[in-house]
Amino acid sequence: MFKKLLILASVVGVAAVVYSKVKASNDERALWHEATTSPDLR
């Protein structure tokens, strides 16, 4: 029983780390896109 809980906690922890890395990457890409595109001055 304890082994299953440990495995589940490990999977949840890894998923949280992967999610945070993907979100940070997307946020940085959006920031670079905003910084490098010319402003719309219509």
KEMARGU-585082 format. One record per atom (N, C-alpha, C): residue number from 1; residue in three letters; atom name; x, y, z. Coordinates in steps of 0.02 Angstrom, whole numbers. Layout:
N
<r mido="NUM" dodren="ala" rolo="CA" c1="X" c2="Y" c3="Z"/>
...
! end
This chain:
42
<r mido="1" dodren="met" rolo="N" c1="41" c2="-60" c3="0"/>
<r mido="1" dodren="met" rolo="CA" c1="0" c2="0" c3="0"/>
<r mido="1" dodren="met" rolo="C" c1="44" c2="63" c3="0"/>
<r mido="2" dodren="phe" rolo="N" c1="94" c2="64" c3="43"/>
<r mido="2" dodren="phe" rolo="CA" c1="138" c2="123" c3="48"/>
<r mido="2" dodren="phe" rolo="C" c1="177" c2="132" c3="-17"/>
<r mido="3" dodren="lys" rolo="N" c1="196" c2="78" c3="-49"/>
<r mido="3" dodren="lys" rolo="CA" c1="233" c2="81" c3="-112"/>
<r mido="3" dodren="lys" rolo="C" c1="191" c2="113" c3="-167"/>
<r mido="4" dodren="lys" rolo="N" c1="126" c2="96" c3="-170"/>
<r mido="4" dodren="lys" rolo="CA" c1="81" c2="126" c3="-219"/>
<r mido="4" dodren="lys" rolo="C" c1="73" c2="200" c3="-208"/>
<r mido="5" dodren="leu" rolo="N" c1="67" c2="221" c3="-145"/>
<r mido="5" dodren="leu" rolo="CA" c1="61" c2="292" c3="-130"/>
<r mido="5" dodren="leu" rolo="C" c1="125" c2="330" c3="-149"/>
<r mido="6" dodren="leu" rolo="N" c1="182" c2="300" c3="-137"/>
<r mido="6" dodren="leu" rolo="CA" c1="246" c2="330" c3="-154"/>
<r mido="6" dodren="leu" rolo="C" c1="252" c2="338" c3="-230"/>
<r mido="7" dodren="ile" rolo="N" c1="233" c2="288" c3="-267"/>
<r mido="7" dodren="ile" rolo="CA" c1="235" c2="292" c3="-340"/>
<r mido="7" dodren="ile" rolo="C" c1="187" c2="345" c3="-365"/>
<r mido="8" dodren="leu" rolo="N" c1="127" c2="348" c3="-337"/>
<r mido="8" dodren="leu" rolo="CA" c1="78" c2="399" c3="-357"/>
<r mido="8" dodren="leu" rolo="C" c1="104" c2="469" c3="-342"/>
<r mido="9" dodren="ala" rolo="N" c1="133" c2="478" c3="-283"/>
<r mido="9" dodren="ala" rolo="CA" c1="161" c2="544" c3="-266"/>
<r mido="9" dodren="ala" rolo="C" c1="218" c2="563" c3="-313"/>
<r mido="10" dodren="ser" rolo="N" c1="258" c2="515" c3="-333"/>
<r mido="10" dodren="ser" rolo="CA" c1="312" c2="528" c3="-380"/>
<r mido="10" dodren="ser" rolo="C" c1="286" c2="549" c3="-448"/>
<r mido="11" dodren="val" rolo="N" c1="235" c2="515" c3="-471"/>
<r mido="11" dodren="val" rolo="CA" c1="205" c2="531" c3="-536"/>
<r mido="11" dodren="val" rolo="C" c1="175" c2="601" c3="-535"/>
<r mido="12" dodren="val" rolo="N" c1="140" c2="617" c3="-481"/>
<r mido="12" dodren="val" rolo="CA" c1="109" c2="684" c3="-474"/>
<r mido="12" dodren="val" rolo="C" c1="164" c2="737" c3="-471"/>
<r mido="13" dodren="gly" rolo="N" c1="217" c2="724" c3="-435"/>
<r mido="13" dodren="gly" rolo="CA" c1="273" c2="772" c3="-430"/>
<r mido="13" dodren="gly" rolo="C" c1="306" c2="784" c3="-497"/>
<r mido="14" dodren="val" rolo="N" c1="319" c2="732" c3="-534"/>
<r mido="14" dodren="val" rolo="CA" c1="349" c2="739" c3="-600"/>
<r mido="14" dodren="val" rolo="C" c1="303" c2="777" c3="-647"/>
<r mido="15" dodren="ala" rolo="N" c1="238" c2="762" c3="-644"/>
<r mido="15" dodren="ala" rolo="CA" c1="190" c2="797" c3="-687"/>
<r mido="15" dodren="ala" rolo="C" c1="188" c2="871" c3="-670"/>
<r mido="16" dodren="ala" rolo="N" c1="192" c2="888" c3="-607"/>
<r mido="16" dodren="ala" rolo="CA" c1="192" c2="959" c3="-586"/>
<r mido="16" dodren="ala" rolo="C" c1="255" c2="994" c3="-612"/>
<r mido="17" dodren="val" rolo="N" c1="312" c2="962" c3="-609"/>
<r mido="17" dodren="val" rolo="CA" c1="374" c2="993" c3="-633"/>
<r mido="17" dodren="val" rolo="C" c1="371" c2="1002" c3="-709"/>
<r mido="18" dodren="val" rolo="N" c1="347" c2="952" c3="-744"/>
<r mido="18" dodren="val" rolo="CA" c1="342" c2="958" c3="-817"/>
<r mido="18" dodren="val" rolo="C" c1="293" c2="1013" c3="-836"/>
<r mido="19" dodren="tyr" rolo="N" c1="236" c2="1018" c3="-801"/>
<r mido="19" dodren="tyr" rolo="CA" c1="187" c2="1069" c3="-815"/>
<r mido="19" dodren="tyr" rolo="C" c1="217" c2="1139" c3="-804"/>
<r mido="20" dodren="ser" rolo="N" c1="254" c2="1147" c3="-750"/>
<r mido="20" dodren="ser" rolo="CA" c1="283" c2="1213" c3="-736"/>
<r mido="20" dodren="ser" rolo="C" c1="336" c2="1232" c3="-788"/>
<r mido="21" dodren="lys" rolo="N" c1="375" c2="1183" c3="-811"/>
<r mido="21" dodren="lys" rolo="CA" c1="425" c2="1197" c3="-862"/>
<r mido="21" dodren="lys" rolo="C" c1="392" c2="1216" c3="-928"/>
<r mido="22" dodren="val" rolo="N" c1="339" c2="1181" c3="-947"/>
<r mido="22" dodren="val" rolo="CA" c1="304" c2="1196" c3="-1010"/>
<r mido="22" dodren="val" rolo="C" c1="272" c2="1265" c3="-1006"/>
<r mido="23" dodren="lys" rolo="N" c1="241" c2="1281" c3="-949"/>
<r mido="23" dodren="lys" rolo="CA" c1="209" c2="1346" c3="-941"/>
<r mido="23" dodren="lys" rolo="C" c1="261" c2="1401" c3="-944"/>
<r mido="24" dodren="ala" rolo="N" c1="318" c2="1392" c3="-911"/>
<r mido="24" dodren="ala" rolo="CA" c1="371" c2="1443" c3="-912"/>
<r mido="24" dodren="ala" rolo="C" c1="397" c2="1452" c3="-983"/>
<r mido="25" dodren="ser" rolo="N" c1="404" c2="1398" c3="-1020"/>
<r mido="25" dodren="ser" rolo="CA" c1="428" c2="1403" c3="-1089"/>
<r mido="25" dodren="ser" rolo="C" c1="378" c2="1441" c3="-1132"/>
<r mido="26" dodren="asn" rolo="N" c1="315" c2="1425" c3="-1124"/>
<r mido="26" dodren="asn" rolo="CA" c1="263" c2="1460" c3="-1163"/>
<r mido="26" dodren="asn" rolo="C" c1="260" c2="1534" c3="-1145"/>
<r mido="27" dodren="asp" rolo="N" c1="266" c2="1550" c3="-1081"/>
<r mido="27" dodren="asp" rolo="CA" c1="265" c2="1620" c3="-1060"/>
<r mido="27" dodren="asp" rolo="C" c1="325" c2="1658" c3="-1089"/>
<r mido="28" dodren="glu" rolo="N" c1="384" c2="1627" c3="-1088"/>
<r mido="28" dodren="glu" rolo="CA" c1="443" c2="1660" c3="-1114"/>
<r mido="28" dodren="glu" rolo="C" c1="437" c2="1670" c3="-1189"/>
<r mido="29" dodren="arg" rolo="N" c1="411" c2="1620" c3="-1224"/>
<r mido="29" dodren="arg" rolo="CA" c1="402" c2="1627" c3="-1296"/>
<r mido="29" dodren="arg" rolo="C" c1="353" c2="1683" c3="-1313"/>
<r mido="30" dodren="ala" rolo="N" c1="299" c2="1688" c3="-1275"/>
<r mido="30" dodren="ala" rolo="CA" c1="250" c2="1742" c3="-1286"/>
<r mido="30" dodren="ala" rolo="C" c1="282" c2="1810" c3="-1272"/>
<r mido="31" dodren="leu" rolo="N" c1="323" c2="1814" c3="-1220"/>
<r mido="31" dodren="leu" rolo="CA" c1="356" c2="1876" c3="-1204"/>
<r mido="31" dodren="leu" rolo="C" c1="404" c2="1897" c3="-1260"/>
<r mido="32" dodren="trp" rolo="N" c1="443" c2="1849" c3="-1286"/>
<r mido="32" dodren="trp" rolo="CA" c1="489" c2="1865" c3="-1340"/>
<r mido="32" dodren="trp" rolo="C" c1="451" c2="1885" c3="-1403"/>
<r mido="33" dodren="his" rolo="N" c1="395" c2="1853" c3="-1415"/>
<r mido="33" dodren="his" rolo="CA" c1="354" c2="1871" c3="-1474"/>
<r mido="33" dodren="his" rolo="C" c1="329" c2="1943" c3="-1467"/>
<r mido="34" dodren="glu" rolo="N" c1="306" c2="1960" c3="-1408"/>
<r mido="34" dodren="glu" rolo="CA" c1="282" c2="2028" c3="-1397"/>
<r mido="34" dodren="glu" rolo="C" c1="339" c2="2079" c3="-1402"/>
<r mido="35" dodren="ala" rolo="N" c1="397" c2="2061" c3="-1378"/>
<r mido="35" dodren="ala" rolo="CA" c1="453" c2="2108" c3="-1378"/>
<r mido="35" dodren="ala" rolo="C" c1="483" c2="2117" c3="-1448"/>
<r mido="36" dodren="thr" rolo="N" c1="478" c2="2068" c3="-1491"/>
<r mido="36" dodren="thr" rolo="CA" c1="512" c2="2071" c3="-1555"/>
<r mido="36" dodren="thr" rolo="C" c1="466" c2="2089" c3="-1613"/>
<r mido="37" dodren="thr" rolo="N" c1="401" c2="2091" c3="-1603"/>
<r mido="37" dodren="thr" rolo="CA" c1="356" c2="2111" c3="-1657"/>
<r mido="37" dodren="thr" rolo="C" c1="347" c2="2186" c3="-1656"/>
<r mido="38" dodren="ser" rolo="N" c1="338" c2="2214" c3="-1714"/>
<r mido="38" dodren="ser" rolo="CA" c1="330" c2="2287" c3="-1717"/>
<r mido="38" dodren="ser" rolo="C" c1="261" c2="2305" c3="-1690"/>
<r mido="39" dodren="pro" rolo="N" c1="255" c2="2362" c3="-1657"/>
<r mido="39" dodren="pro" rolo="CA" c1="190" c2="2382" c3="-1629"/>
<r mido="39" dodren="pro" rolo="C" c1="140" c2="2400" c3="-1684"/>
<r mido="40" dodren="asp" rolo="N" c1="79" c2="2388" c3="-1670"/>
<r mido="40" dodren="asp" rolo="CA" c1="25" c2="2404" c3="-1717"/>
<r mido="40" dodren="asp" rolo="C" c1="3" c2="2476" c3="-1704"/>
<r mido="41" dodren="leu" rolo="N" c1="25" c2="2522" c3="-1747"/>
<r mido="41" dodren="leu" rolo="CA" c1="12" c2="2593" c3="-1736"/>
<r mido="41" dodren="leu" rolo="C" c1="-42" c2="2620" c3="-1782"/>
<r mido="42" dodren="arg" rolo="N" c1="-95" c2="2583" c3="-1791"/>
<r mido="42" dodren="arg" rolo="CA" c1="-149" c2="2606" c3="-1835"/>
<r mido="42" dodren="arg" rolo="C" c1="-190" c2="2659" c3="-1803"/>
! end
